Amino acid sequence: MMKIGLVPNIDKENIVDVVSLIVEKFTEYGIELLLCNSLSGKFGQMDSKIKKHNLVEQKDLYENSDIILSVGGDGTMLTTAYEAIDFNTPLIGVNIGKLGFLAEFDLNGIDELAKNLTENNYDIEERIILKANCITPKKEELHAINDIVIDKGRWPKMIQLTIKVDNDYVTTFSADGIIVCTPTGSTGYSLSTGGPVVSPKARAITLSPISPHTLTMRPLVLSSEQSIEITVDSQHTSVQANCDGQRVYYYEPPATINIVKDERTIKLVHTRSTNYFEILRDKLFWGLDIRNNPNNNSQKN
């Protein structure tokens, strides 16, 4: 019997009702569920069906599940993936948030998801993640699934960034910051700054400047086997690096940060009923031409 570990965002509205629905549907398909003990505070709101299932510690859930089901949105998915890195357990997401690019399924697709999982109608895709160390001053190791963003923080003025790749000098420029992202993160913050959409099958790292003070600075796509060194200087007392928009680290400038591909990967489950480009079209409207939309009522010139 397949065993699914369910990790919900307990801050989401109606999360108990959502979990109840998932438990009901998955049970109908003969799937065993382990529930994260973060739900223990919601016990009074749960029905008897949920209480029959195991509430387990997060570590035990990651170790004993065939697949982790993250319930929330893309932020929840990133948090879950970060916590699951060391357990090598594949993840899939149910979106009850806004966009849901990583968390592909919504509540209307729960039946289809359960059916695909029980029929083994899915693939497991390995994706690269980033690892970083601040060389000067030396600090803790950073990890990111989407991106590492180095920026000016609360300082109102631009900062200076010097880039080296494999110890070769690339450029020095002034900007609000820079986004170093994986293919997974290419549809996030990097995209909003003009960065490219990168297929998750690519082994690439993308550098996207944030509001550079020169028209010639453009995003740069590198091999994931290359080492990136970024020295950041500022007139302010600190600069910051944030990982996936969730974990923020502060450094006294000038600070040098080395970024490479992590030895570990994350594993994402994709059912064969959808593909990456379909998700791009449906959720980001990629390639949409409003001129071909019969419902477009805009005035013609």
C-alpha positions in Angstrom: 0.0 0.0 0.0 1.3 3.4 -0.9 2.0 5.7 2.0 1.6 9.4 1.6 2.9 12.0 4.2 0.6 15.0 4.3 2.2 18.4 5.3 -0.3 21.2 5.4 0.0 24.9 5.9 -2.0 25.2 9.1 -2.3 29.0 8.7 -4.5 28.6 5.6 -8.2 29.3 6.0 -10.3 26.1 6.2 -7.2 23.9 6.3 -9.1 21.3 8.4 -11.8 21.0 5.8 -9.2 20.7 3.1 -7.3 18.0 4.9 -10.6 16.2 5.6 -11.4 16.1 1.9 -7.9 14.8 1.0 -8.1 12.1 3.7 -11.5 11.0 2.5 -10.5 10.9 -1.2 -7.2 9.2 -0.7 -8.7 6.6 1.7 -11.2 5.7 -1.0 -8.3 4.8 -3.3 -6.6 2.7 -0.6 -3.8 5.1 0.1 -2.4 5.2 3.7 -1.8 8.7 5.1 0.6 10.0 7.7 -0.4 13.5 8.9 2.2 16.0 10.2 1.8 16.7 13.9 1.5 20.4 13.1 -2.2 19.5 12.9 -2.3 18.6 16.5 -3.5 22.1 17.5 -6.5 21.6 15.2 -7.6 18.4 16.8 -10.8 19.8 18.2 -12.0 20.7 14.7 -11.2 17.4 13.1 -13.8 14.7 12.4 -13.3 11.1 13.5 -12.0 10.0 10.1 -8.9 12.2 10.5 -8.3 11.1 14.1 -7.9 7.5 12.9 -4.9 8.4 11.0 -1.4 8.7 12.4 -0.2 12.1 13.5 3.6 11.8 13.5 6.7 13.9 14.0 7.8 15.7 10.8 11.1 13.7 10.7 9.3 10.4 11.0 6.8 11.5 8.3 9.7 12.3 5.8 11.5 9.1 6.6 8.5 6.7 6.3 6.5 8.2 3.4 6.7 7.1 -0.2 5.7 10.6 -1.3 5.2 13.9 0.6 2.0 15.8 -0.2 2.4 19.6 0.5 -0.9 21.4 1.0 -0.9 25.2 0.7 0.8 27.1 -2.1 4.2 27.5 -3.7 5.6 29.0 -0.5 4.4 26.0 1.5 5.9 23.7 -1.2 9.3 25.5 -1.0 9.3 25.2 2.8 8.4 21.5 2.7 11.0 20.8 0.0 13.7 22.6 2.1 12.9 20.6 5.2 12.8 17.3 3.2 16.1 17.8 1.3 18.0 15.4 3.6 15.4 12.6 3.3 15.4 12.2 -0.5 11.6 11.8 -0.4 9.7 12.9 -3.6 7.2 15.7 -3.2 3.9 16.8 -4.9 1.8 19.8 -4.1 -1.9 20.7 -3.7 -2.5 24.4 -4.2 -5.0 26.3 -2.1 -3.2 29.6 -2.5 -2.8 32.0 -5.4 -0.7 30.9 -8.4 0.3 27.3 -7.5 3.1 26.9 -10.2 5.0 24.3 -8.1 1.9 23.0 -6.3 0.3 21.9 -9.5 -3.0 20.3 -8.3 -6.0 22.1 -6.7 -8.9 20.7 -4.8 -10.9 20.0 -7.9 -8.1 17.6 -9.0 -7.9 15.5 -5.9 -9.6 12.5 -7.4 -7.4 12.6 -10.5 -4.3 12.9 -8.3 -5.2 10.0 -6.1 -6.0 7.9 -9.2 -2.7 8.7 -10.9 -0.7 7.9 -7.8 -2.4 4.5 -7.2 -2.0 3.6 -10.9 1.7 4.7 -10.9 0.8 7.2 -13.6 3.5 9.7 -12.6 7.2 10.5 -13.0 9.8 11.7 -10.5 11.9 14.6 -11.6 15.2 15.5 -9.9 15.9 19.2 -9.7 19.1 21.0 -8.7 19.4 23.2 -5.7 21.9 25.9 -4.7 24.5 26.0 -1.9 26.3 29.1 -0.8 28.9 30.2 1.7 29.9 33.7 2.6 33.7 33.7 2.4 34.3 37.1 4.0 33.1 37.4 6.7 32.6 33.6 7.1 29.1 32.6 8.0 26.7 29.7 7.9 26.0 27.6 4.8 22.9 28.7 2.7 20.6 26.5 0.6 18.0 27.4 -1.9 15.6 25.6 -4.1 14.3 28.6 -6.1 16.9 31.3 -5.8 19.4 33.2 -3.7 18.8 37.0 -3.9 21.6 39.3 -2.9 20.4 42.8 -2.5 20.7 46.2 -0.8 18.2 45.4 2.0 16.8 48.6 3.7 19.5 50.8 2.1 17.8 53.2 -0.4 20.8 53.4 -2.7 22.3 50.9 -5.1 25.1 48.5 -4.2 28.1 47.4 -6.2 28.4 43.8 -7.3 31.5 42.1 -8.8 30.9 38.7 -10.5 33.4 36.0 -11.0 32.7 32.6 -12.6 35.2 29.8 -12.1 37.6 32.5 -10.8 37.4 34.4 -14.1 36.4 38.0 -13.7 33.0 38.7 -15.4 31.9 42.3 -14.6 31.3 44.9 -11.9 28.1 46.9 -11.9 25.8 48.9 -9.7 22.2 47.7 -9.1 19.6 47.0 -6.4 20.9 43.4 -6.3 21.1 40.1 -8.2 19.1 36.9 -8.4 21.0 33.6 -8.7 18.4 31.0 -9.5 17.8 27.4 -10.5 15.5 26.3 -13.4 12.8 25.8 -10.7 13.2 29.4 -9.7 13.2 30.8 -13.2 9.5 31.3 -13.2 9.6 33.2 -9.9 11.3 36.5 -8.9 13.9 36.1 -11.8 11.1 36.2 -14.4 9.8 39.5 -13.1 13.2 41.1 -13.7 13.4 39.9 -17.3 15.2 36.6 -16.6 14.6 33.6 -19.0 12.2 30.7 -18.4 14.5 27.7 -18.0 13.3 24.1 -18.5 13.6 22.2 -15.2 15.4 19.5 -17.2 18.3 21.9 -17.8 21.3 21.9 -15.6 21.7 25.6 -15.5 22.1 28.5 -13.1 20.8 32.0 -14.1 22.1 35.3 -12.9 19.5 38.2 -13.3 20.4 41.7 -12.2 17.8 43.7 -10.3 17.4 47.2 -11.7 21.0 47.6 -12.9 22.2 51.2 -13.6 23.2 50.3 -17.1 21.3 49.3 -20.2 23.9 46.7 -21.2 23.5 44.4 -18.2 21.5 41.4 -19.2 20.7 38.0 -17.5 23.4 35.4 -17.8 22.8 31.6 -18.1 25.6 29.4 -16.8 26.3 25.7 -16.4 25.3 24.3 -13.0 28.8 22.8 -12.8 30.3 26.3 -12.6 31.2 28.2 -9.4 29.9 31.7 -8.9 31.6 34.3 -6.7 29.8 37.5 -5.9 31.4 40.4 -4.0 29.0 43.0 -2.8 29.8 46.4 -1.4 27.6 49.1 0.0 27.8 52.3 2.0 25.3 50.9 4.4 26.2 48.8 7.5 24.9 45.6 5.9 23.7 43.8 2.8 21.4 40.8 2.7 21.1 37.5 1.1 17.7 35.7 1.1 17.0 32.1 0.1 13.7 31.4 -1.6 12.3 34.6 0.0 12.1 32.7 3.3 15.4 32.8 5.0 17.3 36.0 5.3 21.0 36.5 6.2 22.8 39.8 6.8 26.5 40.5 6.1 28.8 43.4 6.7 30.1 44.8 3.4 32.2 44.1 1.6 31.1 40.5 1.6 32.0 37.7 -0.8 29.5 34.9 -1.4 30.4 31.7 -3.3 27.5 29.9 -4.9 27.5 26.4 -6.4 25.2 23.5 -7.2 24.4 21.5 -4.1 25.4 17.8 -4.1 21.8 17.0 -3.1 18.7 17.4 -5.3 14.9 17.7 -4.7 12.6 15.2 -6.3 9.2 16.4 -7.6 6.4 14.2 -8.6 4.6 15.0 -11.9 1.6 13.1 -13.1 1.5 12.2 -16.8 -1.8 14.0 -17.3 0.1 17.4 -17.4 3.4 18.7 -18.6 5.6 21.6 -17.8 4.7 23.6 -20.9 1.0 23.1 -20.3 1.4 24.6 -16.8 3.4 27.5 -18.3 0.5 28.2 -20.7 -2.3 27.7 -18.1 -0.8 29.5 -15.1 1.6 32.1 -16.5 -0.3 32.6 -19.8 3.0 32.0 -21.5 2.8 32.6 -25.3 -0.7 33.9 -25.1 -1.5 36.3 -27.9 -4.6 38.4 -27.1 -5.1 39.0 -30.9 -6.1 35.4 -31.2 -8.6 35.5 -28.3 -12.1 35.6 -29.7 -13.3 37.1 -26.4 -11.1 40.1 -26.8 -13.4 43.1 -27.0 -10.7 45.8 -27.3 -11.2 48.4 -29.9 -9.5 48.0 -33.2 -7.4 50.8 -34.6 
